Amino acid sequence: MSELHRITYDPELCGGRPCIRGMRIRVKDILDLLAADATREEILEDFPYLETEDITAALEYAARQSDHPVLSVA
């Protein structure tokens, strides 16, 4: 089941960037932590208001954003 419903956009929050459930934590923040080898458990410990499904939503969002054709101009 998709967790994308947890991703929200609000022009008044974080410059309109995608956030988790209307909070001031951006999808990018979670992705940056994961890229820096933080575990889900460490992220949840550092941000107790997050839920494991929020991390899944951030990953799902990133996966969908990268799924597009790359066109080259000759």
Phi, psi and omega per residue, in radians:
M1 nan 2.424 -3.125
S2 -1.244 2.507 3.077
E3 -1.926 0.207 -3.081
L4 -1.087 -0.332 3.104
H5 -1.103 -0.271 3.123
R6 -1.398 -0.236 3.142
I7 -1.558 2.199 -3.108
T8 -2.180 2.767 3.100
Y9 -2.254 2.303 3.088
D10 -2.564 2.077 -3.112
P11 -1.051 -0.344 3.138
E12 -1.571 -0.037 -3.059
L13 -2.189 2.108 3.094
C14 0.935 0.639 3.093
G15 1.120 0.410 3.130
G16 1.422 0.110 3.126
R17 -1.287 2.714 -3.136
P18 -1.108 2.263 -3.109
C19 -2.178 3.000 3.107
I20 -1.678 2.075 3.036
R21 0.777 0.720 3.073
G22 1.270 0.176 3.110
M23 -1.615 2.971 -3.134
R24 -1.540 0.715 2.989
I25 -2.136 2.080 -3.064
R26 -1.432 2.726 3.027
V27 -0.963 -0.739 -3.130
K28 -1.044 -0.642 3.129
D29 -1.054 -0.771 3.132
I30 -1.162 -0.758 3.138
L31 -1.115 -0.683 3.100
D32 -1.094 -0.716 3.118
L33 -1.110 -0.774 3.123
L34 -1.124 -0.689 3.116
A35 -1.136 -0.463 3.114
A36 -1.545 0.270 3.085
D37 1.274 0.337 3.016
A38 -1.252 2.434 3.092
T39 -1.474 2.854 3.058
R40 -0.981 -0.728 -3.107
E41 -1.102 -0.713 3.114
E42 -1.137 -0.730 3.124
I43 -1.102 -0.794 -3.133
L44 -1.153 -0.543 3.097
E45 -1.245 -0.721 -3.138
D46 -1.297 -0.482 -3.126
F47 -2.226 1.368 -3.009
P48 -1.108 -0.268 3.114
Y49 -1.444 -0.160 3.059
L50 -1.453 2.738 3.069
E51 -2.107 2.727 -3.108
T52 -0.985 -0.581 3.111
E53 -1.150 -0.445 3.088
D54 -1.153 -0.691 3.111
I55 -1.171 -0.735 3.080
T56 -1.058 -0.717 3.128
A57 -1.086 -0.731 3.130
A58 -1.091 -0.747 3.117
L59 -1.157 -0.726 3.127
E60 -1.113 -0.736 3.116
Y61 -1.045 -0.827 -3.138
A62 -1.090 -0.730 -3.137
A63 -1.088 -0.715 3.141
R64 -1.233 -0.577 3.132
Q65 -1.189 -0.517 -3.087
S66 -1.578 -0.037 -3.094
D67 -1.654 1.334 3.088
H68 -2.550 2.692 -3.138
P69 -1.232 2.587 3.049
V70 -1.851 2.062 -3.107
L71 -1.819 2.422 3.076
S72 -1.997 2.510 -3.125
V73 -1.700 2.235 -3.109
A74 -1.415 nan nan
